[in-house]
């Protein structure tokens, strides 16, 4: 992965973390907040083929900023996102992310696993959190599709 | 002989390793640095988020607001009668305070702080007051109506990390308003708090008001917590438990007060 691309991703995840912790917090529902960093991480992992290096860079950057704005020891979320990346790679080999239903299944499973992994640390599991983030993930999927279509339109 | 590509890999890997180790050693200053540069952006995002969510809430909850208005009207009438009763008690209290030479403003030494970041998963908020403002670990945080929000967990140069009362690491002694019952309030995580260690013989009533008992060094007595929710009582356990329904969503407060000293 090029250094410029890594730098863009660094800034992107930094801004996403700020949005998640300061803006989207006002859209929390029954103590379930939108985990924007996780949802964009999933979108970037599944929207095209990523090699191990790219995937690890994504996981480290996403985890780094969650670690910065966390109360746990540093590195915990980097580790969690690396585990998620390997799991997502395994799932992607079995389920196609090219169609909407496949993407939905992958999105749901990744969010579920993230919450289960977090349960090992916090001993608290909220299924509503999974559902709320799943719905938010679908909205983000359609927004990304719309941006892609617009980009194609301008490119012509 | 090491190839140029391998040499580059070794250099990059070593650099990453050095950065990781440095971040691990200096995690407090690293966090402090990011909080300082992010705070102005987060303050602005916070306000925009609040304004937009207030707008959408207003749009979607018109019928709910009408019902709430009726309910509040009824509650208002009940409260008016209580105000009359409290007014006479207040006068009596003022006379006693004057007699004891105590001023209400001297109750606590406080400082106002603004919230700019919330972590719902881990039940903490970041506020814009830190070491330079005299903040110390363990100081309690309240809102403007004496409702306990949490306590300072980590102090940075200009910011502090505040654990909400729903955080699993937060526990403190509480009492039931108007009763002699004491217990322990414990954070459950994800915005929930429960009451524990109340002897089985004591009679807990749903809806009773819970306040701090003031047995801890930093926590003053009489700060509001919430009301007793579902009560859990079994013959086998020596103590009974109850959910605490918090009086407000502690994670959505803009401005808070940090109690510096009592």
Interface residues (C-beta under 8 A of the other chain):
Chain A: X18 X19 X21 X22 X23 X24 X25 X26 X27 X28 X31 X32 X33 X35 X68 X69 X70 X71 X72 X73 X74 X75 X118 X122 X123 X124 X126 X129
Chain B: X20 X23 X24 X27 X30 X31 X34 X38 X41 X42 X43 X45 X46 X48 X49 X50 X52 X53 X116 X117 X118 X119 X120 X121 X122 X124 X126 X153 X154 X161 X163 X168 X188 X189 X190 X191 X192 X251 X252
